[in-house]
Amino acid sequence: MSTRIVSTEPPEKATSTVPFHRKISYSLTDTAGNLLYCVISSYLLYFYTDVFGLSIGIAGMLLFITRFIDAIDAPIWSILIDRTKSKYGQSRPFCCQLMLLDRFEYSFCNAHLLSAIQSGQ
């Protein structure tokens, strides 16, 4: 039988702590991001109800559904990006593919709007 000696001394204090100014800068960055989200959401709610003519319940449900989809979508994307190993990096392949898709959609929408304007509709 072997015996193990367990030390009763407290563990050493961690030598790599995050400095206070970095904690403040991170929290201010997060605060700015949330403030921007709140301003954009408030404007969208105003636009959907007063300009677009939706009822308040439908506009609120629309905002809720998009945030719910985002809550499910963000962890999936983070898992995909974390497991990606390519010579271009982790997230660049996804960014390039989405950029090409975005350019196609933008071109299609512009062509459709241009033809609608020219035809007088």
Residue pairs with C-beta under 8 A, 6 or more apart in sequence:
41 63
44 59
44 63
45 56
45 59
45 60
45 63
48 54
48 58
48 59
48 62
49 55
49 56
49 59
54 62
77 94
80 94
81 90
81 91
81 94
82 90
84 90
84 91
84 93
84 94
86 92
86 93
88 96
